[in-house]
Each structure stands twice: as C-alpha cells, then as structure tokens.
Amino acid sequence: MKMIFYMSLMIFIICNILIMLSSIISKKSFSDREKSSPFECGFDPKSFSRMPFSLHFFLIAVIFLIFDVEITLLIPIILTLKISNMINFSIIISFFLFILLFGLYYEWNQGALTWTK
C-alpha cells in the first residue's frame, strides 16, 4: 500500500516538474508590436474600435442556437418511442413541434428572419 502511495507521489512530482519546465522553456523572449496586437478577423486593430455593428448577425446566431437546441431535444424523444405508448408519444411530440413551429412563426412575423441591408 505504501509503495503505491510513493509511486503516485513520484509521478505527481515528475509531472509538476515537467509542467514548470515546459512553461519556462516556452516563454517568448522578444515582443513584436505587430505580433502582440490582437487579430480582429481581417480588420485593422489600430482603427476606430466603435464601428457600428449590425445586430442582425447576433439575432440570427441566437435564433440558430435556440432551434439547434430544440432539434437536439428531439433525438431523446424519438428514442423513448420504444418504452412509451403511442398516444402519449404522439401528444408529447405534437406539443413539442407546436411550440417549435409557433416560435418559428413568431420570429418570422416579427421580421427577424428577413435579411435587410
């Protein structure tokens, strides 16, 4: 029992020494102004940082995430078909799809899905 404890302690110490050694070795010794500046997806990082941003991109991304999560919730519902009876399954799946389609209709009615310039 003591042997296992000492071996695990030695492995822990060796791992910590290797982590510290790699951290010291991997430090950069020089800093370049261009390399230390953030990369902004092709935009000049030295320009005005308060450029107007279209919130439509953000809205489309949020809508995509909501409907993507809803689709991932459909998979376990399909897998429960084997253990539930058909009436309960059809009620649950129709209610779930009704909520999903109602959300899609609401977003469409609000104009969130139309791409405007």
N, C-alpha and C positions, 0 to 999 in steps of 0.2 A: 504494500500500500504506500509506504514511504517512497519507494522507487518511482512509482507513477507520479507522485506529487513533485519529486525533484526533477523528473524528466519534463513534466509540463511547465515547471518554473523555468527550466533552462530554455525551453522552446519559446516561452514568453519573453525572456530576456533577450534572446538572439533576435527575435522578430522586432522588438523595440529598438535594438541597436541598429538593425538593418534599415528600419524606417527613418531613424535620425540621420544615419549616414547618407541615405539617398536624398533626404531633404537638404542636407548640407551640400552635397555634390551638385544637385540640380539647380542651385541658385545661379541667376544670371549676374554676371559681374559688370555689365555695361547697360546703360539705358539710352535708348534712342527716342527722340521726340516723336517720330512717326510711329514707332512700334508701341510706345506707351500710351498713345492716344486711342480712344475706343473706336471700333469699326462700326459704322452706322449703316450697314446694308447698302453701300454704294453712295451714300450721301456724304458731303463734306462735313466732318465733325466740327470744323472751325467756324462754320456759318451760323446764322441765327438759329437758336435752338427752339424757338417758339413758333415754328411754322404751323399753319393751320392743318389739322388732321381731320380727315373725313371720318366721322363716327359710324358711317355706314359699313365700313370694313369690320369694325368692332361688333356691330349689331349682327351682321351675317355670321361672324365667328361664334357668337353666343347662341344664335338660333341653331347653327350646326351642332354645337355641343349638346344643346338640350335634346334635339332629335336623335343625336347619336347615342346618348344615354338611354333614351326611350327604346331604341332598337335593341340595345344590349339587354334591356329588361325583357324583351320578347323571347329571347332564347330559353331562359329557365321556364317560362310559361309553357312553351312548346314541349319541353322535357317532362313537365308534370302531367301531360296528357295521359300517360300510361297509368298513373296512380289515382286519377280523379275520374268522376263520371262525366259523361258528355254534356249534360245540361249545365252543370256548374262551370265546366271548362268554357263552354260557349258563352255563358253570361259574363265570365271574367274577361275573356279575350275581346268580346264585343264592347264591353265597358272601357277597357284599356284603349282599344282602337278608336272609340268615340272620343275619348279625351285627347288622344294624339291628333286626330283629324280636326277636332274643334280648335286646338292650339294652332294648327297649320292655317285653318280658315281665319282665325283671329289675326295672325301675323300678316296674312295676305290682305285682309280687309283694312288693316292699319297702314298698309303700303310699305311694310318693311322688306318685302321680297322684290319690289320693283327697283331696278338698278337705275338711279338717276345720276346725272353729272353735276 
